[in-house]
Amino acid sequence: MTQAKTDYDIEQLLSQPTAGAVATVKGLKGDFMVLGVGGKMGTSLAVMLRRALDEAGSAAKVYGVSRFSRPEAKADLEKFGIIPVACDLADPEQVAALPEVANVQYLAGQKFGTAGAPDETWIQNTIVPSLVARKFRKSKIVVFSTGCVYPFVPISGPGADESTPVAFLGEYASTCVGRERVFTHYSRKYGTPQLIYRLNYSVELRYGVLVDIAMKVLKGEAVDVTMGSFNLIWQGDACARAIQCLDHVASPPKLLNVTGSEKISIRSVAEKFGELLGKPAIITGTEAESAWIADARESIRLFGPVETSLESIMKMVADHQLAGGKLLGKPTHFETRDGKF
């Protein structure tokens, strides 16, 4: 049986910089900061930045900002060459005290738990952006957002593109639109170059839609296919694109959908995992005619096709679960169609 990868192994895999990421940091001046470094994607992005800078021969600093509820997380970042900075981004005084940097990746935000505490989600997703946007008005900022800002679109079509009007399906999506609007306001006011990075389903071995589906198949639980289809992108590819987005910031902000080019059938993924895991996939529900599907042709034009295929990701996910590998225990709720998270 394949041996399970450790967290360190996985971070090394996810943070391998692409040639495009190295080329971007080589052309940028100043230091870097990842706000929300303690989240599911923040560490991978910060470490990729550090590794890309090292490959480029740059001594620029990479700061990782989080509340650091787990003290050991600081030490973990330091091992990778990241400078940890403890900060509650909802506290204006703490935000004001952050180091000045030229390049910012904004990954802070709240999604899960929104249904039970919508007020906290509004604070994290709209008030915090106002503090950050004013603090870093002279920086380049890549603002992470989500494909959930779009309405459901027909599965038969190409998906929502950057010109599709946003929707307000539930508290979470509404606060994400709010986050975009707040950053856009300050970009216009101060001329801050920004890019709003609308990400659809980043996946890795411990977390993501594929992990959720594989777990259900392995446990003999039914997979709900009502959502029908989805997009995804390997987290390493998503991090590399986020770094490259620093070359495409603008004021007002450029909007960019980031995901793979495929519309992926939940049913077909479940059935393939059945083969990989040696367990029959149990299917429930009937595919709806619409879903959160994004058209990523613009990001693919800018950066080329994603480097990691669906087939290879599924094989890695299946091997990791068969080996009893660690999972983050954070379901994506990919089945959700009412916007409640």
C-alpha positions as CSV (number, residue, x, y, z in Angstrom):
1,M,0.0,0.0,0.0
2,T,1.2,3.5,-0.8
3,Q,2.5,5.4,2.3
4,A,0.4,8.4,3.3
5,K,2.1,11.8,2.7
6,T,2.8,14.0,5.7
7,D,1.7,17.6,6.0
8,Y,5.2,18.6,5.1
9,D,5.3,16.4,2.0
10,I,1.9,17.8,0.9
11,E,3.0,21.4,1.4
12,Q,6.2,20.7,-0.6
13,L,4.0,19.3,-3.4
14,L,1.5,22.2,-3.3
15,S,4.2,24.9,-3.1
16,Q,6.4,23.9,-6.0
17,P,6.7,27.1,-8.0
18,T,6.0,27.1,-11.7
19,A,8.2,28.9,-14.3
20,G,5.5,31.5,-14.6
21,A,5.5,32.2,-10.8
22,V,9.3,32.5,-10.8
23,A,9.3,34.9,-13.8
24,T,6.7,37.1,-12.1
25,V,8.5,37.5,-8.8
26,K,11.8,38.1,-10.6
27,G,10.2,41.2,-12.2
28,L,8.6,42.6,-9.0
29,K,10.1,45.0,-6.5
30,G,9.6,45.1,-2.8
31,D,8.5,42.6,-0.1
32,F,5.4,40.3,-0.1
33,M,2.6,39.6,2.4
34,V,0.0,36.9,2.6
35,L,-3.0,38.0,4.7
36,G,-4.8,34.9,6.0
37,V,-1.8,32.7,5.8
38,G,-3.4,30.3,8.3
39,G,-6.2,29.3,6.0
40,K,-6.4,26.3,3.7
41,M,-4.5,27.9,0.9
42,G,-2.5,30.6,2.6
43,T,0.4,28.5,3.7
44,S,0.9,27.0,0.3
45,L,0.9,30.4,-1.4
46,A,3.3,31.9,1.1
47,V,5.7,29.0,0.8
48,M,5.5,29.1,-3.0
49,L,6.3,32.8,-3.0
50,R,9.4,32.1,-0.8
51,R,10.5,29.2,-3.1
52,A,9.9,31.3,-6.2
53,L,11.9,34.2,-4.8
54,D,14.7,31.9,-3.8
55,E,14.8,30.5,-7.4
56,A,14.8,34.0,-8.8
57,G,17.8,34.9,-6.5
58,S,15.7,37.5,-4.6
59,A,16.1,38.3,-0.9
60,A,12.7,39.9,-0.7
61,K,10.8,39.1,2.5
62,V,7.6,37.1,2.7
63,Y,5.3,37.9,5.7
64,G,2.5,35.6,6.7
65,V,-0.3,37.3,8.7
66,S,-2.8,35.4,10.8
67,R,-4.3,35.4,14.3
68,F,-2.3,32.2,14.9
69,S,-4.7,30.5,17.2
70,R,-2.3,27.6,17.0
71,P,1.2,28.8,18.3
72,E,2.9,26.0,16.5
73,A,1.8,27.4,13.2
74,K,4.3,30.2,13.6
75,A,7.2,27.8,13.9
76,D,5.9,25.8,10.9
77,L,6.0,28.9,8.8
78,E,9.5,29.9,10.0
79,K,10.8,26.5,8.9
80,F,9.7,27.5,5.4
81,G,11.4,30.9,5.5
82,I,8.2,32.9,6.1
83,I,8.1,35.7,8.6
84,P,5.0,35.2,10.8
85,V,3.1,38.3,12.0
86,A,0.3,37.8,14.5
87,C,-2.6,40.2,13.7
88,D,-6.4,40.4,14.2
89,L,-7.4,42.0,10.9
90,A,-10.6,43.2,12.4
91,D,-8.6,45.4,14.8
92,P,-7.7,48.8,13.1
93,E,-4.7,49.4,15.4
94,Q,-3.2,46.0,14.6
95,V,-3.7,46.4,10.9
96,A,-2.1,49.9,11.0
97,A,1.0,48.4,12.6
98,L,1.6,45.8,9.9
99,P,4.8,46.2,7.9
100,E,4.6,48.2,4.6
101,V,5.0,45.9,1.6
102,A,4.7,46.3,-2.1
103,N,2.9,43.1,-2.9
104,V,-0.2,41.8,-1.0
105,Q,-2.1,38.5,-1.4
106,Y,-5.5,38.9,0.4
107,L,-6.9,35.5,1.4
108,A,-8.6,36.4,4.7
109,G,-12.4,35.8,5.0
110,Q,-15.1,33.6,6.4
111,K,-17.4,31.1,4.8
112,F,-18.3,28.2,7.0
113,G,-20.4,29.1,10.0
114,T,-22.1,31.9,8.1
115,A,-25.6,30.4,8.6
116,G,-25.1,30.5,12.4
117,A,-23.3,33.8,12.7
118,P,-24.0,36.0,9.7
119,D,-22.9,39.1,11.5
120,E,-19.4,37.8,12.0
121,T,-19.2,36.9,8.4
122,W,-20.2,40.5,7.4
123,I,-17.4,41.9,9.6
124,Q,-14.8,39.5,8.3
125,N,-15.8,39.9,4.6
126,T,-16.6,43.6,4.4
127,I,-15.1,45.6,7.4
128,V,-11.8,43.9,7.3
129,P,-11.3,44.6,3.6
130,S,-11.9,48.3,4.3
131,L,-9.1,48.3,6.9
132,V,-6.7,46.4,4.6
133,A,-7.5,48.4,1.5
134,R,-6.7,51.7,3.3
135,K,-3.6,50.3,4.9
136,F,-2.1,49.0,1.7
137,R,-3.4,51.7,-0.6
138,K,0.1,52.0,-2.2
139,S,0.5,48.2,-2.7
140,K,-0.4,45.8,-5.5
141,I,-3.2,43.6,-4.1
142,V,-4.6,40.3,-5.3
143,V,-8.0,40.0,-3.6
144,F,-9.3,36.4,-3.3
145,S,-13.0,36.0,-4.1
146,T,-15.2,33.2,-5.2
147,G,-17.3,31.9,-8.1
148,C,-20.2,32.0,-5.6
149,V,-20.6,35.7,-6.5
150,Y,-22.2,34.5,-9.8
151,P,-25.7,33.2,-10.2
152,F,-26.2,29.6,-11.2
153,V,-25.8,29.3,-15.0
154,P,-26.8,26.5,-17.4
155,I,-24.5,23.5,-17.3
156,S,-24.9,23.3,-21.1
157,G,-23.2,26.6,-21.6
158,P,-19.6,27.9,-21.1
159,G,-20.2,29.1,-17.6
160,A,-20.3,32.6,-16.1
161,D,-17.5,34.9,-17.4
162,E,-16.2,38.1,-15.8
163,S,-18.9,40.2,-17.5
164,T,-21.7,38.1,-15.9
165,P,-23.6,40.3,-13.3
166,V,-23.1,39.1,-9.8
167,A,-25.9,37.5,-7.7
168,F,-26.7,37.5,-4.0
169,L,-27.5,33.8,-3.2
170,G,-27.4,33.7,0.6
171,E,-25.4,35.6,3.2
172,Y,-22.0,34.2,2.2
173,A,-22.2,35.2,-1.5
174,S,-23.6,38.6,-0.5
175,T,-20.7,39.3,1.8
176,C,-18.3,38.2,-0.9
177,V,-19.9,40.7,-3.3
178,G,-19.5,43.2,-0.5
179,R,-15.8,42.4,-0.2
180,E,-15.3,43.0,-3.9
181,R,-17.3,46.3,-3.7
182,V,-15.2,47.5,-0.8
183,F,-11.9,46.8,-2.4
184,T,-13.1,48.3,-5.7
185,H,-14.1,51.5,-3.9
186,Y,-10.7,52.0,-2.4
187,S,-9.0,51.1,-5.6
188,R,-10.9,53.9,-7.4
189,K,-10.4,56.3,-4.5
190,Y,-6.6,55.8,-4.1
191,G,-5.7,54.3,-7.5
192,T,-4.6,51.1,-5.8
193,P,-3.8,48.4,-8.5
194,Q,-5.8,45.3,-7.6
195,L,-7.0,42.1,-9.2
196,I,-10.1,40.3,-7.9
197,Y,-9.4,36.6,-8.1
198,R,-12.6,34.6,-8.4
199,L,-11.6,31.1,-7.5
200,N,-13.7,28.1,-8.2
201,Y,-12.9,25.1,-6.1
202,S,-9.2,24.7,-5.3
203,V,-8.4,21.1,-4.3
204,E,-5.6,19.2,-2.7
205,L,-5.1,15.9,-0.9
206,R,-6.6,16.8,2.4
207,Y,-9.5,19.1,1.4
208,G,-11.8,19.9,-1.5
209,V,-14.7,18.6,-3.6
210,L,-12.7,15.5,-4.8
211,V,-11.8,14.6,-1.2
212,D,-15.5,15.0,-0.2
213,I,-16.7,12.7,-3.0
214,A,-13.9,10.1,-2.5
215,M,-14.7,10.0,1.3
216,K,-18.3,9.3,0.6
217,V,-17.5,6.5,-1.9
218,L,-15.0,4.9,0.5
219,K,-17.4,5.0,3.4
220,G,-20.3,3.6,1.3
221,E,-22.3,6.9,1.6
222,A,-24.5,8.3,-1.2
223,V,-23.1,11.0,-3.4
224,D,-25.6,13.7,-4.1
225,V,-25.4,14.7,-7.8
226,T,-28.0,17.4,-7.8
227,M,-25.5,20.1,-8.4
228,G,-24.6,18.3,-11.5
229,S,-21.2,19.7,-12.4
230,F,-18.4,21.8,-11.0
231,N,-15.0,23.3,-11.8
232,L,-11.8,22.7,-10.0
233,I,-8.1,23.5,-10.0
234,W,-5.2,21.9,-8.2
235,Q,-4.2,24.2,-5.3
236,G,-0.6,24.4,-6.5
237,D,-1.8,25.7,-9.9
238,A,-4.1,28.1,-8.1
239,C,-1.2,29.5,-6.0
240,A,1.0,29.9,-9.1
241,R,-1.8,31.9,-10.9
242,A,-2.3,34.1,-7.8
243,I,1.4,35.0,-7.9
244,Q,1.3,35.7,-11.6
245,C,-1.8,37.9,-11.1
246,L,0.5,40.5,-9.5
247,D,1.5,41.3,-13.1
248,H,-2.1,42.0,-14.1
249,V,-3.4,44.3,-11.3
250,A,-5.3,47.5,-12.4
251,S,-7.4,50.3,-11.1
252,P,-10.3,49.8,-11.1
253,P,-9.6,46.2,-10.3
254,K,-9.3,43.5,-13.0
255,L,-11.8,40.7,-12.5
256,L,-10.5,37.2,-13.2
257,N,-12.1,33.7,-13.0
258,V,-9.5,31.1,-12.0
259,T,-10.2,27.4,-12.3
260,G,-9.6,24.6,-14.8
261,S,-11.1,24.5,-18.3
262,E,-13.3,21.4,-17.7
263,K,-16.9,21.2,-16.6
264,I,-16.7,18.1,-14.4
265,S,-19.6,15.8,-13.8
266,I,-20.1,14.9,-10.1
267,R,-21.6,11.5,-11.2
268,S,-18.6,10.6,-13.4
269,V,-16.1,11.6,-10.6
270,A,-18.0,9.4,-8.1
271,E,-18.0,6.5,-10.5
272,K,-14.3,6.9,-11.3
273,F,-13.5,7.0,-7.5
274,G,-15.5,3.8,-7.3
275,E,-12.9,2.2,-9.6
276,L,-9.9,3.8,-7.9
277,L,-11.1,2.9,-4.4
278,G,-12.5,-0.5,-5.2
279,K,-16.0,0.4,-3.8
280,P,-19.2,0.9,-5.8
281,A,-20.3,4.5,-5.9
282,I,-23.8,5.1,-4.5
283,I,-25.6,7.9,-6.4
284,T,-28.5,10.0,-5.1
285,G,-30.4,12.8,-6.7
286,T,-30.9,14.0,-10.3
287,E,-28.6,16.5,-12.0
288,A,-30.1,20.1,-12.1
289,E,-29.8,22.0,-15.3
290,S,-27.8,24.8,-13.7
291,A,-24.8,25.1,-11.3
292,W,-22.0,27.4,-10.2
293,I,-19.8,27.0,-13.3
294,A,-17.1,29.6,-14.3
295,D,-15.7,30.3,-17.7
296,A,-11.9,30.6,-17.1
297,R,-10.9,31.4,-20.7
298,E,-9.3,34.7,-19.8
299,S,-7.0,33.3,-17.1
300,I,-6.1,30.4,-19.4
301,R,-5.3,33.0,-22.1
302,L,-3.0,34.8,-19.7
303,F,-1.3,31.9,-18.0
304,G,-1.9,28.9,-20.2
305,P,-3.6,25.6,-19.4
306,V,-3.4,24.4,-15.8
307,E,-0.5,22.0,-15.3
308,T,-2.1,19.3,-13.1
309,S,-4.8,17.1,-14.7
310,L,-8.0,15.9,-13.2
311,E,-6.9,12.3,-13.7
312,S,-3.7,12.8,-11.8
313,I,-5.4,14.7,-8.9
314,M,-8.0,12.0,-8.5
315,K,-5.3,9.3,-8.4
316,M,-3.4,11.2,-5.7
317,V,-6.6,11.8,-3.7
318,A,-7.5,8.1,-3.9
319,D,-4.0,6.9,-2.9
320,H,-4.0,9.3,0.0
321,Q,-7.3,8.1,1.4
322,L,-6.4,4.4,0.9
323,A,-3.2,5.0,2.8
324,G,-5.2,6.5,5.7
325,G,-3.7,10.0,5.1
326,K,-4.6,13.0,7.2
327,L,-7.6,15.1,6.1
328,L,-8.6,18.6,7.2
329,G,-12.1,17.6,8.2
330,K,-13.7,20.6,6.5
331,P,-16.4,19.6,4.1
332,T,-16.9,21.9,1.1
333,H,-20.7,21.5,1.1
334,F,-20.4,21.3,-2.7
335,E,-24.0,20.0,-2.8
336,T,-25.4,23.2,-1.4
337,R,-27.8,25.1,-3.7
338,D,-29.3,27.6,-1.3
339,G,-26.2,29.5,-0.5
340,K,-26.2,28.6,3.2
341,F,-22.8,27.5,4.6
